[in-house]
């Protein structure tokens, strides 16, 4: 009969985890152990499966929960253009936890302390804004990696590792964390291949509003020239085998881009849905008045 050591036990856990997208939980002496959940969004974009997303700008876990079960493939929890703080993001991550949508967090900047805290609370992936060069892309990746491959500080007990119960967290967190970088200026567009080629960058996100502004077309993210330069840069990145994504304001544009090869596209925002929905409802009622 085989003698079962702790090494055998954790090897079995890891084998079970590799065959499932869901964490494996085994109770050992009244302590529930688990393996790290597979990042389905990261797997999907790297395999070429289109991912439909929604921007989350409302600073509310209640609002996040209202859309969490809608069935989007991914959701972007925004800190850059939203007054959300780490505790806000924590509550929103908790709202999404019971659902299949993968939440990706955009910090306000590549701040290693903020990044560390976002990963500690269990963010499956990060979108780094305003990445201008390969050097800045490498800094973004380093902020998500433990030493010796990076600079992330080590906490032993936090939500990210199920408060110390995830047995393979340190072995697999790098593999399961999705690192996306945002290209938003002509300078970054000119260097997009070097940025995309940085080891550890899983995808490139194009920010049409900031690109439009840098092209002298402030407030015109749908301008044809804006999408012409985005399209050229996206083709270069896709030719390297890296997925590309963006945010648009209509379903029609999202469908077009996904059919053209964009891997992940957010087709709207919770804030936009609320504001435009409120406008449309009021206008409809007013138009019906005698």
C-alpha positions as CSV (number, residue, x, y, z in Angstrom):
1,X,0.0,0.0,0.0
2,X,1.3,3.5,-0.9
3,X,2.3,5.7,2.0
4,X,0.6,9.1,1.6
5,X,2.8,12.0,2.6
6,X,1.8,15.6,2.6
7,X,3.7,15.9,-0.7
8,X,1.5,13.2,-2.3
9,X,-1.6,14.9,-0.9
10,X,-0.8,18.3,-2.4
11,X,0.3,16.7,-5.7
12,X,-3.2,15.2,-5.9
13,X,-4.8,18.5,-5.2
14,X,-2.8,20.1,-8.0
15,X,-3.8,17.4,-10.5
16,X,-7.4,17.8,-9.6
17,X,-7.1,21.6,-10.0
18,X,-5.5,21.3,-13.5
19,X,-8.6,19.4,-14.7
20,X,-11.1,22.0,-13.5
21,X,-11.8,25.7,-13.7
22,X,-13.2,25.6,-10.2
23,X,-11.1,25.4,-7.0
24,X,-10.8,22.0,-5.4
25,X,-11.7,21.9,-1.7
26,X,-10.7,19.1,0.7
27,X,-11.2,19.2,4.4
28,X,-8.2,18.1,6.3
29,X,-8.5,17.8,10.1
30,X,-11.3,20.4,10.1
31,X,-9.3,22.8,7.9
32,X,-10.6,23.4,4.4
33,X,-7.8,23.5,1.8
34,X,-8.2,24.7,-1.7
35,X,-6.4,25.2,-5.0
36,X,-6.3,28.4,-6.9
37,X,-9.1,29.0,-9.4
38,X,-8.2,28.9,-13.0
39,X,-8.5,32.4,-14.7
40,X,-11.0,31.6,-17.4
41,X,-10.7,35.1,-18.9
42,X,-7.0,34.8,-19.4
43,X,-7.3,31.3,-20.9
44,X,-10.0,32.6,-23.3
45,X,-8.1,35.6,-24.7
46,X,-4.9,33.6,-25.1
47,X,-6.8,30.9,-27.0
48,X,-8.6,33.4,-29.2
49,X,-12.1,33.1,-27.7
50,X,-13.9,36.5,-27.9
51,X,-14.7,38.0,-24.5
52,X,-17.6,40.5,-24.1
53,X,-17.1,42.9,-21.2
54,X,-18.8,45.7,-19.2
55,X,-17.1,48.7,-17.5
56,X,-18.0,49.1,-13.8
57,X,-17.7,52.7,-12.8
58,X,-20.4,53.0,-10.1
59,X,-18.7,52.8,-6.7
60,X,-21.1,50.2,-5.4
61,X,-21.0,46.5,-4.6
62,X,-24.8,46.5,-4.8
63,X,-24.7,47.9,-8.4
64,X,-21.9,45.4,-9.3
65,X,-24.0,42.5,-8.0
66,X,-27.0,43.7,-10.2
67,X,-24.9,43.1,-13.3
68,X,-22.7,40.2,-12.1
69,X,-25.3,37.6,-13.0
70,X,-26.0,39.1,-16.5
71,X,-23.5,36.8,-18.1
72,X,-20.7,39.0,-19.3
73,X,-17.4,37.3,-19.8
74,X,-15.4,40.0,-18.0
75,X,-16.0,43.2,-16.1
76,X,-13.6,46.1,-15.6
77,X,-13.6,47.5,-12.1
78,X,-12.3,51.0,-12.6
79,X,-10.2,53.1,-10.2
80,X,-8.7,55.5,-12.7
81,X,-11.8,57.4,-13.7
82,X,-13.9,56.4,-10.8
83,X,-13.6,57.4,-7.2
84,X,-13.3,53.8,-6.0
85,X,-10.8,52.9,-3.4
86,X,-9.4,49.5,-2.5
87,X,-12.2,48.7,0.0
88,X,-14.7,49.6,-2.8
89,X,-13.0,47.2,-5.1
90,X,-13.0,44.5,-2.4
91,X,-16.7,44.7,-2.0
92,X,-17.2,44.6,-5.8
93,X,-14.9,41.5,-6.1
94,X,-17.0,39.9,-3.4
95,X,-20.2,40.7,-5.4
96,X,-18.7,39.0,-8.5
97,X,-17.3,36.0,-6.7
98,X,-20.5,33.8,-7.0
99,X,-20.7,34.4,-10.8
100,X,-18.9,33.4,-13.9
101,X,-17.8,36.9,-15.0
102,X,-14.1,37.5,-14.4
103,X,-13.5,40.9,-12.8
104,X,-10.4,42.8,-14.0
105,X,-9.3,45.8,-12.0
106,X,-7.8,49.0,-13.4
107,X,-5.7,50.8,-10.7
108,X,-5.4,54.6,-10.9
109,X,-1.7,54.1,-11.8
110,X,1.1,51.6,-11.7
111,X,1.7,52.0,-8.0
112,X,3.4,49.0,-6.6
113,X,1.7,49.4,-3.2
114,X,-1.8,49.7,-4.7
115,X,-1.1,46.7,-7.0
116,X,0.0,44.6,-4.1
117,X,-3.1,45.4,-2.2
118,X,-5.4,44.7,-5.2
119,X,-3.7,41.3,-5.7
120,X,-4.0,40.5,-2.0
121,X,-7.7,41.1,-2.1
122,X,-8.0,38.6,-4.9
123,X,-8.0,40.5,-8.2
124,X,-7.7,38.0,-11.0
125,X,-6.2,40.5,-13.3
126,X,-5.1,44.1,-13.7
127,X,-5.3,46.7,-16.5
128,X,-2.5,49.2,-16.2
129,X,-3.4,52.6,-17.6
130,X,-1.2,54.9,-19.7
131,X,1.7,52.5,-20.4
132,X,4.1,54.5,-22.6
133,X,7.0,52.2,-23.2
134,X,8.4,48.7,-22.8
135,X,10.2,49.8,-19.6
136,X,6.8,50.9,-18.1
137,X,5.3,47.6,-19.2
138,X,8.1,45.7,-17.5
139,X,7.5,47.7,-14.3
140,X,3.8,46.8,-14.5
141,X,4.6,43.1,-14.8
142,X,7.1,43.3,-12.0
143,X,4.5,44.8,-9.6
144,X,2.4,41.6,-10.0
145,X,5.3,39.2,-9.5
146,X,6.9,37.9,-6.3
147,X,10.7,38.1,-5.9
148,X,13.0,37.2,-7.4
149,X,11.0,37.8,-10.6
150,X,9.3,41.0,-9.3
151,X,8.7,43.3,-6.4
152,X,5.3,42.3,-5.0
153,X,5.5,42.1,-1.2
154,X,4.6,38.8,0.4
155,X,1.6,38.5,2.6
156,X,0.9,35.0,3.9
157,X,-2.8,35.4,4.8
158,X,-5.2,37.4,2.6
159,X,-8.3,37.0,0.5
160,X,-6.2,36.2,-2.6
161,X,-5.0,32.9,-1.1
162,X,-8.3,32.2,0.7
163,X,-6.7,33.4,3.9
164,X,-3.9,30.9,3.7
165,X,-6.0,27.9,2.7
166,X,-5.0,27.9,-1.0
167,X,-2.3,25.3,-1.1
168,X,-0.8,26.1,-4.5
169,X,-1.2,29.9,-4.4
170,X,2.5,30.8,-4.6
171,X,3.1,28.2,-7.3
172,X,0.3,29.3,-9.6
173,X,-0.6,32.9,-8.9
174,X,1.7,34.2,-11.6
175,X,0.2,31.8,-14.1
176,X,-3.4,32.8,-13.2
177,X,-3.0,36.6,-12.9
178,X,-3.8,38.4,-16.1
179,X,-1.7,41.5,-16.9
180,X,-3.1,43.9,-19.5
181,X,-1.4,47.2,-20.5
182,X,-3.2,50.2,-21.9
183,X,-1.9,52.1,-24.9
184,X,-3.3,55.6,-25.1
185,X,-1.0,58.0,-26.9
186,X,0.9,58.3,-30.2
187,X,4.1,57.7,-28.4
188,X,2.8,54.4,-27.1
189,X,1.3,53.4,-30.4
190,X,4.7,54.0,-32.0
191,X,6.3,51.6,-29.5
192,X,3.4,49.1,-29.4
193,X,5.3,46.1,-30.6
194,X,8.0,46.6,-27.9
195,X,5.3,47.0,-25.2
196,X,3.4,44.0,-26.4
197,X,6.6,41.9,-26.5
198,X,7.4,42.3,-22.8
199,X,7.4,38.9,-21.1
200,X,4.4,38.7,-18.8
201,X,2.2,41.1,-20.7
202,X,-0.9,39.0,-21.6
203,X,-2.7,41.6,-23.7
204,X,-2.8,45.2,-25.0
205,X,-5.8,47.4,-24.5
206,X,-6.3,50.5,-26.7
207,X,-7.9,53.5,-25.1
208,X,-9.8,55.4,-27.9
209,X,-10.7,58.5,-25.8
210,X,-7.1,59.3,-24.9
211,X,-5.8,58.3,-28.3
212,X,-8.4,60.7,-29.8
213,X,-7.2,63.5,-27.5
214,X,-3.6,62.9,-28.4
215,X,-4.5,63.1,-32.1
216,X,-6.2,66.5,-31.5
217,X,-9.7,65.1,-31.5
218,X,-10.7,65.5,-27.9
219,X,-14.1,64.1,-27.2
220,X,-14.2,62.2,-30.5
221,X,-13.3,58.6,-29.7
222,X,-15.4,57.3,-32.6
223,X,-13.6,59.4,-35.3
224,X,-12.4,57.3,-38.3
225,X,-8.8,58.5,-37.9
226,X,-8.7,57.3,-34.3
227,X,-9.9,53.8,-35.3
228,X,-7.6,53.8,-38.3
229,X,-4.5,54.2,-36.1
230,X,-5.9,51.8,-33.5
231,X,-6.5,49.2,-36.2
232,X,-3.0,49.4,-37.6
233,X,-1.5,49.0,-34.1
234,X,-3.8,46.2,-33.2
235,X,-2.8,44.3,-36.4
236,X,0.8,44.5,-35.3
237,X,0.1,43.2,-31.8
238,X,-2.1,40.4,-33.1
239,X,0.6,39.4,-35.6
240,X,2.8,38.8,-32.5
241,X,0.3,36.4,-31.1
242,X,-0.9,38.8,-28.4
243,X,-4.6,39.5,-27.8
244,X,-6.0,43.1,-28.1
245,X,-9.0,44.8,-26.5
246,X,-10.8,48.0,-26.0
247,X,-13.9,49.8,-24.7
248,X,-16.6,51.1,-27.1
249,X,-20.0,52.6,-26.5
250,X,-22.3,50.6,-28.8
251,X,-23.1,46.9,-29.3
252,X,-22.6,47.4,-33.1
253,X,-19.0,48.6,-32.7
254,X,-18.3,45.8,-30.2
255,X,-19.6,43.2,-32.6
256,X,-17.5,44.6,-35.5
257,X,-14.3,44.6,-33.5
258,X,-14.8,41.1,-32.0
259,X,-15.5,39.8,-35.5
260,X,-12.4,41.5,-36.8
261,X,-10.2,39.7,-34.2
262,X,-10.2,41.8,-31.1
263,X,-10.1,39.3,-28.2
264,X,-11.8,41.4,-25.4
265,X,-14.1,44.3,-25.8
266,X,-16.2,46.1,-23.2
267,X,-19.4,47.2,-24.9
268,X,-20.6,49.8,-22.4
269,X,-20.6,50.8,-18.7
270,X,-22.9,50.5,-15.8
271,X,-22.7,54.3,-15.4
272,X,-23.6,54.8,-19.0
273,X,-26.5,52.4,-18.9
274,X,-27.9,54.2,-15.8
275,X,-27.5,57.7,-17.2
276,X,-28.7,57.0,-20.8
277,X,-31.5,54.7,-19.5
278,X,-32.7,57.5,-17.2
279,X,-32.6,60.0,-20.1
280,X,-34.4,57.7,-22.5
281,X,-37.2,56.8,-20.0
282,X,-37.9,60.4,-19.1
283,X,-37.9,61.4,-22.8
284,X,-40.3,58.6,-23.6
285,X,-42.7,59.7,-20.9
286,X,-42.5,63.4,-21.8
287,X,-43.1,62.6,-25.5
288,X,-46.3,60.7,-24.6
289,X,-47.8,63.6,-22.6
290,X,-50.7,65.5,-24.2
